[in-house]
Amino acid sequence: MKNEYDFSKSVRGKFHRPGVKLSIPVYLDPKTLIFVDRLAKKRKADLSVVVNDMLRNSIQLIETMN
């Protein structure tokens, strides 16, 4: 690593894209992944759809308890 870097020709915000949504990866432990994968195959649905449905249902349940 250099002691100093020359940023005199750099452009501030060159790669910034306002409004861009990021997809954050979520890693499931092996047993959870197996369970959700089997459920997705049974429903003939995408794995992410099943996980989102499960999370959405959990959120609704928690909200009704509060």
SVG drawing of the C-alpha trace seen along z (x, -y; Angstrom):
<svg xmlns="http://www.w3.org/2000/svg" viewBox="-53 -18 57 49">
<polyline fill="none" stroke="black" stroke-width="0.4" points="0.0,0.0 1.3,-3.4 1.9,-6.1 0.0,-8.6 -2.5,-8.5 -3.2,-11.2 -6.9,-11.9 -6.5,-15.2 -8.0,-13.8 -10.8,-11.8 -14.5,-12.5 -16.7,-12.7 -19.8,-10.4 -18.8,-9.0 -20.5,-5.6 -23.3,-6.9 -26.7,-6.0 -29.6,-7.5 -32.6,-5.3 -30.8,-2.1 -32.0,0.8 -29.5,3.3 -30.2,7.0 -28.5,8.1 -27.6,11.8 -29.1,13.8 -27.3,17.1 -29.4,19.8 -27.9,22.5 -27.9,26.0 -30.9,27.4 -33.1,24.3 -32.0,24.3 -33.0,28.0 -36.4,27.4 -37.1,24.3 -35.8,25.9 -38.1,28.9 -41.1,26.6 -40.3,24.5 -40.1,27.7 -43.4,28.9 -45.0,25.6 -43.2,25.4 -42.1,21.9 -38.8,20.0 -36.8,20.4 -36.7,16.6 -40.5,16.4 -41.0,19.0 -38.5,17.4 -40.2,14.0 -43.6,15.4 -42.4,17.0 -40.8,13.8 -43.9,11.8 -46.1,14.2 -43.8,14.0 -43.8,10.2 -47.6,10.1 -47.8,12.5 -45.3,10.4 -47.2,7.2 -50.5,8.6 -48.9,9.6 -47.7,6.1"/>
</svg>
